[in-house]
Amino acid sequence: MQTLRYKTSRFKEGSLFAAEYNLAVEELLEIYIDDSPYAVTMRLPGNDLNLVTGFCFTEGIIDSWDDVRSIGHCKEIPGNRRMVVRLKIGHDKERFNCIHLEDVLRLKDLVETKQAVFALTGSTHAAAIFDAGKNLLAFAEDIGRHNAFDKTIGALVRAEKINEAFLAIVSSRLSFEMVQKAGMVGFEILTGISGPTSMAVRMAEDLNITLIGFLRETSMSIYTHPGRILSSAYHGADHPPARFSSRVHLAR
């Protein structure tokens, strides 16, 4: 159903009378790539196959129809509210740059060692940007959290390395403004020492950003798109190292 009748009142020429109008239906559609949530969009129901196919192409998820194994509605979710895209083997491995939990924690430790002004004053924020190879691209401190983030982003713009930005670590609360900045740059992962706001989580979900809060020495909370985070780099082990086994969790 793409339209519905809505009973209301209309005032015209000095008179108030009952009226009905046709409203275009707006419904939520979740887009999953294999088993990972990728995006949420509001759309007019119908023609979902073409919608999702075009979305995947413009997002760079597929290069052609040959990359697709299947696209269809998830039957377990009522109301045709979720479309699941299955990619052919080999293509989906290129979709995300994955990073291990211990790498995120190691990068956090590195950022803390560079906070010279904070060590002296305890009153500054820090921001750091890394590429997909976990190399530090930019670091900055400032009394304002937005300023620190803007400094690192500006450094990459001036160095013409902004397209290499992959992961950011900020020492502050994850507000929707910080997520918005991350979206403008194209970060895949944004992490913070404090927690996010509700709008920040919604925005990160929509922008396909992996949002991580409460980053601590041995723990973190993953709020959106956890598919980029691998549980352990210790391949073949029956259990991950103890420091990662209990407190790292997906926040709901």
C-alpha positions as CSV (number, residue, x, y, z in Angstrom):
1,M,0.0,0.0,0.0
2,Q,1.5,3.3,-1.1
3,T,-1.2,5.7,-0.1
4,L,-3.7,5.8,2.7
5,R,-6.8,7.9,3.4
6,Y,-6.6,10.3,6.4
7,K,-9.7,11.9,7.9
8,T,-9.1,15.5,9.0
9,S,-10.8,18.9,9.1
10,R,-10.5,21.7,6.6
11,F,-11.3,25.3,7.0
12,K,-12.3,27.2,3.9
13,E,-14.2,30.4,3.2
14,G,-15.3,30.8,6.8
15,S,-16.5,27.2,7.3
16,L,-15.0,24.2,9.0
17,F,-15.9,20.8,7.5
18,A,-14.8,17.2,7.6
19,A,-12.4,16.1,4.8
20,E,-10.2,13.2,3.7
21,Y,-6.9,13.3,2.1
22,N,-4.6,10.8,0.5
23,L,-1.2,10.5,2.2
24,A,1.9,9.0,0.7
25,V,3.0,6.1,2.9
26,E,6.4,6.4,4.5
27,E,7.9,3.3,6.0
28,L,11.2,2.2,7.3
29,L,13.4,-0.2,5.4
30,E,16.4,-1.9,7.0
31,I,19.2,-3.0,4.6
32,Y,21.3,-5.9,5.7
33,I,24.5,-7.0,3.8
34,D,24.7,-10.7,4.5
35,D,24.2,-10.9,8.3
36,S,25.3,-7.3,9.2
37,P,23.0,-4.3,9.4
38,Y,24.2,-1.7,6.9
39,A,21.7,1.2,6.7
40,V,18.1,2.3,7.4
41,T,16.1,4.4,5.0
42,M,12.6,5.7,4.9
43,R,10.9,5.0,1.6
44,L,7.6,4.6,-0.3
45,P,6.8,0.9,-0.1
46,G,7.2,-1.0,-3.4
47,N,10.0,-1.6,-5.9
48,D,12.3,-2.5,-3.0
49,L,14.5,-4.8,-5.2
50,N,15.5,-1.9,-7.5
51,L,15.8,0.5,-4.5
52,V,18.3,-1.8,-2.7
53,T,20.2,-2.7,-5.8
54,G,20.7,0.9,-6.7
55,F,21.6,1.7,-3.2
56,C,24.3,-1.0,-3.1
57,F,25.7,0.2,-6.4
58,T,25.9,3.8,-5.4
59,E,27.4,2.8,-2.0
60,G,30.2,0.9,-3.8
61,I,29.1,-2.4,-2.3
62,I,28.6,-4.0,-5.7
63,D,30.1,-3.1,-9.1
64,S,27.5,-5.0,-11.1
65,W,24.6,-7.5,-10.7
66,D,27.2,-10.3,-11.0
67,D,28.3,-9.4,-7.5
68,V,24.9,-10.3,-6.1
69,R,23.9,-13.8,-4.9
70,S,20.4,-12.8,-3.9
71,I,18.4,-9.8,-2.6
72,G,15.0,-10.3,-0.9
73,H,12.8,-9.5,2.0
74,C,13.5,-11.1,5.3
75,K,10.5,-13.4,5.9
76,E,11.1,-13.4,9.7
77,I,10.5,-9.6,9.9
78,P,6.9,-8.7,9.3
79,G,5.8,-6.0,6.9
80,N,8.6,-6.2,4.4
81,R,10.7,-4.0,6.6
82,R,14.0,-5.6,6.0
83,M,15.9,-6.4,2.8
84,V,18.8,-8.8,2.9
85,V,21.6,-8.7,0.3
86,R,23.7,-11.8,-0.1
87,L,27.0,-11.2,-1.9
88,K,28.9,-13.8,-3.8
89,I,31.9,-15.4,-2.1
90,G,34.9,-13.2,-2.3
91,H,33.2,-10.0,-2.9
92,D,31.8,-9.5,0.6
93,K,35.3,-9.8,2.0
94,E,36.2,-6.5,0.4
95,R,33.2,-4.7,1.9
96,F,34.7,-3.9,5.3
97,N,38.2,-3.3,6.6
98,C,38.1,-5.4,9.7
99,I,40.1,-4.6,12.7
100,H,40.7,-6.7,15.9
101,L,39.6,-5.7,19.3
102,E,43.1,-5.7,20.7
103,D,44.2,-3.4,17.9
104,V,41.5,-0.8,19.0
105,L,42.7,-1.0,22.6
106,R,46.4,-0.7,21.5
107,L,45.6,2.4,19.5
108,K,43.8,3.9,22.5
109,D,47.0,3.3,24.6
110,L,49.0,5.0,21.9
111,V,46.8,8.1,21.9
112,E,47.1,8.4,25.7
113,T,50.9,8.4,25.5
114,K,50.7,11.4,23.1
115,Q,48.4,13.6,25.4
116,A,51.3,15.7,26.7
117,V,49.1,18.8,27.6
118,F,46.5,16.6,29.3
119,A,49.2,15.0,31.4
120,L,50.2,18.4,32.7
121,T,46.8,20.0,33.1
122,G,44.1,17.3,33.0
123,S,41.9,19.7,31.1
124,T,42.2,19.0,27.4
125,H,40.6,16.8,24.8
126,A,42.4,14.7,22.2
127,A,41.6,13.3,18.8
128,A,43.6,10.9,16.6
129,I,43.0,9.5,13.2
130,F,44.4,6.2,11.8
131,D,44.4,4.6,8.4
132,A,43.2,1.0,7.7
133,G,46.7,-0.2,8.3
134,K,46.5,1.2,11.9
135,N,49.1,3.9,11.1
136,L,48.7,7.2,13.0
137,L,47.8,9.9,10.4
138,A,47.1,12.9,12.7
139,F,46.8,13.8,16.4
140,A,45.7,16.9,18.2
141,E,44.8,18.3,21.6
142,D,42.6,21.2,22.4
143,I,40.4,22.5,25.3
144,G,37.4,21.8,23.0
145,R,36.5,18.3,21.8
146,H,35.3,19.6,18.5
147,N,38.4,21.7,18.0
148,A,40.6,18.7,18.6
149,F,38.7,16.6,16.0
150,D,38.7,19.5,13.5
151,K,42.5,19.9,13.9
152,T,43.2,16.4,13.0
153,I,40.7,16.5,10.1
154,G,42.2,19.7,8.9
155,A,45.7,18.3,9.0
156,L,44.7,15.5,6.7
157,V,42.9,17.8,4.3
158,R,46.0,20.0,4.0
159,A,48.2,16.9,3.6
160,E,45.8,15.5,1.0
161,K,45.4,12.3,3.0
162,I,41.7,12.7,4.0
163,N,40.8,9.7,1.8
164,E,43.1,7.5,4.0
165,A,41.1,8.2,7.2
166,F,39.6,4.9,8.6
167,L,39.4,5.1,12.4
168,A,39.1,8.0,14.8
169,I,39.6,8.0,18.6
170,V,38.3,11.0,20.6
171,S,38.6,11.5,24.3
172,S,35.1,12.9,24.6
173,R,31.4,12.1,24.6
174,L,30.2,10.9,21.3
175,S,27.6,13.5,20.3
176,F,25.7,13.6,17.1
177,E,28.0,16.5,15.9
178,M,31.0,14.3,16.3
179,V,29.3,11.5,14.3
180,Q,28.3,14.0,11.7
181,K,31.9,15.1,11.3
182,A,33.0,11.5,11.0
183,G,30.3,11.0,8.3
184,M,31.6,14.0,6.3
185,V,35.1,12.6,6.3
186,G,34.0,9.0,5.6
187,F,35.3,7.2,8.8
188,E,34.4,3.6,9.1
189,I,35.0,3.5,12.8
190,L,34.5,6.2,15.5
191,T,35.5,5.5,19.1
192,G,35.3,7.5,22.2
193,I,36.3,7.4,25.8
194,S,32.7,8.3,26.9
195,G,29.3,7.1,25.8
196,P,27.2,8.3,22.9
197,T,23.9,10.1,22.8
198,S,20.8,8.5,21.3
199,M,20.9,10.7,18.2
200,A,24.6,9.9,17.7
201,V,23.7,6.2,17.7
202,R,20.9,6.7,15.2
203,M,23.1,8.8,13.0
204,A,26.0,6.3,13.1
205,E,23.6,3.5,12.2
206,D,22.3,5.5,9.2
207,L,25.8,6.5,8.1
208,N,27.2,3.0,8.3
209,I,29.8,4.0,11.0
210,T,30.9,1.5,13.6
211,L,30.4,3.5,16.8
212,I,32.3,2.4,19.9
213,G,32.0,4.1,23.3
214,F,33.4,3.6,26.8
215,L,36.7,2.7,25.4
216,R,38.8,1.5,28.4
217,E,41.9,-0.5,29.0
218,T,40.2,-3.9,28.8
219,S,36.6,-3.1,27.5
220,M,34.5,-1.2,25.1
221,S,30.8,-1.0,24.0
222,I,30.0,-1.4,20.3
223,Y,26.8,0.3,19.5
224,T,26.5,0.1,15.7
225,H,27.7,-2.1,12.8
226,P,29.8,-4.5,14.8
227,G,30.8,-6.5,11.7
228,R,34.0,-4.5,11.3
229,I,35.3,-5.6,14.7
230,L,36.9,-9.0,15.0
231,S,36.8,-10.7,18.4
232,S,40.4,-11.9,18.5
233,A,43.5,-12.0,16.4
234,Y,44.5,-15.2,18.0
235,H,43.4,-17.5,15.2
236,G,43.0,-21.1,16.0
237,A,42.7,-20.5,19.7
238,D,39.8,-22.1,21.5
239,H,39.2,-19.0,23.5
240,P,40.3,-15.3,23.1
241,P,42.7,-13.9,25.6
242,A,41.2,-13.3,29.0
243,R,41.4,-9.6,28.9
244,F,38.9,-9.5,26.0
245,S,36.7,-12.4,26.9
246,S,34.1,-10.9,29.2
247,R,33.6,-7.1,29.2
248,V,33.6,-6.4,25.4
249,H,30.0,-6.4,24.4
250,L,27.5,-5.2,21.8
251,A,25.4,-2.5,23.4
252,R,21.7,-2.6,22.9
